């Protein structure tokens, strides 16, 4: 071979090697694209930090009222808080799944729901929460495949998170005279489990059980970093914090602060009368604000 042929051979070898590397990289990119479900990386919501509330001084609060509301997840507007009801779906979680995850992994504190004052003073463990879910360890008779005899075996049942169909929220309405605004702050969230006893075959007597209280200011960080399904736009997913702060939910008042702090509306008004009483409480709050101004 002369020098020219050798040069041509080297050039051809480099071109073949370059094409081989390029093809391998392209194949790897195609394979990675197959496993990538989104066209772009979604990092806006996971990195979101909840905006802080306006600082309020005690001297500026000239009036306040504490009320308790119930959110029924069977209403259509509230369904983004309920689904997915059979565990995580990609990055999507139901509200109860997110709260339980935060209790297990993010240090979120759960408080006993039996405190009449609901003042978030008695923390409870995850085992206590499982017991309230009916997921405690039970003894069952299981057949031994080797001997054919029935033997007692301890089995821990899974918590049925899809039984959480209501939430109780505690909120404070107050008037800030420094800024001349009526505002509301959610203080706590309590999931309510609706279930039927085993002997209630016809499911005629639903039972309700409060599971735990979550202090809202402590939970805002995790609520603001997890998205909620938006039925109108997949590119603009709201967060759980958005839903609560911007009031994207339907609810009704079940209790207001009173002398004994334990008088619920259902104890003296039920059905339509109970809804009318709830509307009366909310109307009184709005009337107080309107009566401050002269038109």
C-alpha positions, -999 to +999 in steps of 0.1 A: +000+000+000+012+035-007+008+065+016-024+077-001-042+043+003-031+041+040-046+076+046-079+067+029-081+035+050-076+054+082-102+080+073-127+053+063-121+035+097-127+067+117-159+073+098-171+038+105-162+041+142-180+075+144-211+060+128-210+030+151-208+052+183-235+075+169-259+046+163-253+032+197-260+066+214-292+070+193-304+035+202-297+042+239-317+075+237-346+057+220-345+030+248-345+057+275-373+075+257-394+044+259-391+043+296-397+080+300-434+086+304-433+124+301-420+146+273-403+169+299-392+166+335-417+179+360-398+195+388-419+226+395-443+211+419-418+188+438-396+219+445-424+242+454-423+259+488-456+271+503-459+309+504-458+321+540-489+336+556-492+373+565-479+379+600-508+387+623-505+404+657-529+396+685-536+434+689-548+435+653-574+407+655-605+425+667-629+395+661-625+357+655-646+326+653-636+290+652-657+266+631-654+229+621-662+219+585-668+185+569-656+176+534-675+148+518-652+131+492-682+116+474-689+151+460-675+155+425-655+187+433-638+169+462-628+137+443-592+149+435-586+144+473-599+108+472-584+093+440-564+073+433-581+050+458-560+019+454-525+032+461-501+055+443-506+060+406-472+072+393-465+104+412-502+109+421-514+101+457-547+105+474-547+129+504-548+100+529-519+082+512-499+114+513-506+120+550-497+084+559-465+086+538-455+119+555-461+104+589-439+074+580-411+092+561-412+129+566-417+132+604-453+146+602-469+143+636-503+127+640-524+137+670-551+118+689-586+127+676-604+120+709-592+153+725-624+174+729-605+206+725-587+194+693-556+212+705-530+188+690-514+179+723-513+141+723-492+125+695-501+089+684-480+063+667-485+046+633-496+014+651-524+033+668-535+047+635-535+012+620-557+001+649-582+028+641-582+016+605-591-019+618-557-032+606-546-046+639-530-081+643-557-107+644-556-145+651-570-166+623-573-204+617-550-214+588-547-249+573-512-264+576-505-279+542-482-305+556-504-319+584-538-308+571-547-295+606-561-260+613-536-239+632-539-205+648-518-178+630-514-141+637-522-120+606-519-083+603-546-068+580-538-039+557-553-005+563-581+002+539-574+037+530-602+038+505-626+038+535-616+074+542-645+093+526-647+124+547-624+150+563-630+172+592-612+205+592-608+230+619-605+266+608-603+301+623-621+331+608-608+365+620-609+401+611-575+419+608-581+456+615-546+465+605-552+454+569-591+457+571-596+421+558-616+391+569-594+360+565-596+323+573-568+299+583-571+261+584-557+249+617-561+211+614-572+182+592-588+150+604-596+120+581-628+101+589-632+065+581-666+052+570-670+014+574-694-014+582-691-041+608-687-077+596-722-086+610-738-058+590-741-079+558-767-055+542-746-024+550-774-005+566-756+010+595-724+029+584-699+036+612-677+067+613-644+069+631-619+098+634-584+085+626-560+113+636-555+151+635-528+168+614-516+203+623-520+222+590-490+246+594-468+216+599-482+198+569-481+226+544-446+218+532-455+183+521-489+193+508-474+220+486-449+196+470-474+170+457-497+176+428-534+169+425-551+159+392-566+188+373-594+177+350-590+207+327-553+209+322-525+182+327-498+209+324-512+229+353-515+206+382-526+221+415-511+210+448-530+199+479-519+232+495-535+251+466-568+232+472-570+241+508-556+276+507-576+287+477-607+269+489-611+245+459-634+222+478-670+219+489-679+216+526-704+225+552-701+236+589-708+210+615-698+229+646-688+264+659-670+274+690-693+274+721-691+274+759-684+237+763-665+234+729-684+202+721-718+211+708-722+199+672-750+210+650-763+175+645-771+173+682-799+199+679-806+201+641-805+173+615-812+170+578-823+201+561-825+220+594-788+211+600-778+226+566-798+257+573-781+260+607-747+257+590-756+284+565-768+306+594-733+303+611-716+312+578-740+340+571-733+355+606-696+356+598-702+374+565-726+398+581-701+408+607-677+418+580-703+437+560-716+456+590-681+471+595-685+493+565-708+521+556-721+522+520 
